[in-house]
C-alpha cells in the first residue's frame, strides 16, 4: 500500500491520515487530522480547517456523485475526529 501511495505521489501525512481511518489506535483522531497529540489547540484547529476545506463535498460536487460520496465520508470522519479531540481537550 505504501508503494502505491508513493506511486500516486501521496505525501506521508495524507497517507497516515487515510490509514488512520482503518486503525483502532488511541490517537486515531489525531492521525486523521494529521497532527500529533502534542499539537497545540491552534495547530489542531488549523489542520481541521485545512482538511475540512479540502474534503468538503461542495468542493468536488462538479466531479460527480461518486467523488461527492467519498468526500462526504471523509468529511464526516474529519468532523468526528475534531469533535473527539475538542471533547478530550475541552475547547
VMD Tcl script that draws the C-alpha trace (Angstrom):
set ca {
  {0.00 0.00 0.00}
  {2.88 2.35 0.76}
  {4.34 1.72 -2.72}
  {1.01 2.52 -4.33}
  {0.77 5.71 -2.29}
  {4.31 6.65 -3.36}
  {3.49 5.93 -7.00}
  {0.42 8.16 -6.74}
  {2.60 10.80 -5.06}
  {0.53 10.81 -1.90}
  {2.53 12.58 0.79}
  {3.27 10.85 4.09}
  {0.85 12.96 6.14}
  {-2.04 12.22 3.77}
  {-1.14 8.54 3.78}
  {-1.16 8.42 7.61}
  {-4.49 10.26 7.68}
  {-6.13 7.72 5.37}
  {-4.52 4.76 7.14}
  {-5.84 6.05 10.47}
  {-9.39 5.62 9.23}
  {-8.87 1.86 9.44}
  {-6.90 1.67 12.68}
  {-8.20 1.39 16.22}
  {-5.45 3.31 17.98}
  {-5.94 5.69 20.89}
  {-4.61 8.61 18.87}
  {-6.70 7.81 15.77}
  {-8.43 11.20 15.84}
  {-5.07 12.98 15.80}
  {-3.85 10.82 12.92}
  {-6.96 11.57 10.88}
  {-6.27 15.29 11.28}
  {-2.59 14.73 10.54}
  {-1.34 16.10 13.86}
  {0.26 14.60 16.95}
  {-1.27 14.51 20.43}
  {1.33 17.12 21.39}
  {-0.04 19.63 18.86}
  {-1.41 22.88 20.21}
  {-5.11 23.68 20.02}
  {-4.33 26.25 17.31}
  {-2.46 23.65 15.27}
  {-5.40 21.28 15.59}
  {-7.87 23.97 14.51}
  {-5.67 24.83 11.55}
  {-5.39 21.19 10.47}
  {-9.15 20.77 10.80}
  {-9.90 23.85 8.72}
  {-7.44 22.81 6.01}
  {-8.89 19.29 5.75}
  {-12.50 20.47 6.01}
  {-11.91 22.83 3.10}
  {-10.14 20.15 1.09}
  {-12.74 17.43 1.64}
  {-15.94 19.47 1.82}
  {-18.46 17.82 -0.51}
  {-19.22 21.13 -2.22}
  {-15.56 21.31 -3.32}
  {-15.94 18.22 -5.52}
  {-19.63 18.47 -6.40}
  {-18.80 19.25 -10.04}
  {-16.83 15.98 -10.35}
  {-19.86 13.73 -9.97}
  {-21.74 11.72 -7.40}
  {-19.03 9.18 -6.68}
  {-16.50 11.87 -5.74}
  {-19.11 13.66 -3.66}
  {-19.88 10.46 -1.75}
  {-16.20 9.84 -0.96}
  {-15.80 13.47 0.12}
  {-18.87 13.22 2.37}
  {-17.47 10.13 4.10}
  {-14.05 11.72 4.61}
  {-15.63 15.00 5.76}
  {-17.68 13.08 8.32}
  {-14.54 11.35 9.66}
  {-12.72 14.69 9.90}
  {-15.61 16.24 11.83}
  {-15.85 13.25 14.18}
  {-12.10 13.33 14.85}
  {-12.16 17.06 15.51}
  {-15.17 16.69 17.81}
  {-13.45 13.91 19.74}
  {-10.31 16.00 20.26}
  {-12.33 19.06 21.26}
  {-14.18 16.98 23.85}
  {-10.95 15.50 25.22}
  {-9.27 18.89 25.47}
  {-12.32 20.92 26.43}
  {-12.12 23.62 23.76}
}
mol new
graphics top color blue
foreach p $ca { graphics top sphere $p radius 0.5 }
foreach p [lrange $ca 0 end-1] q [lrange $ca 1 end] { graphics top cylinder $p $q radius 0.2 }
display resetview
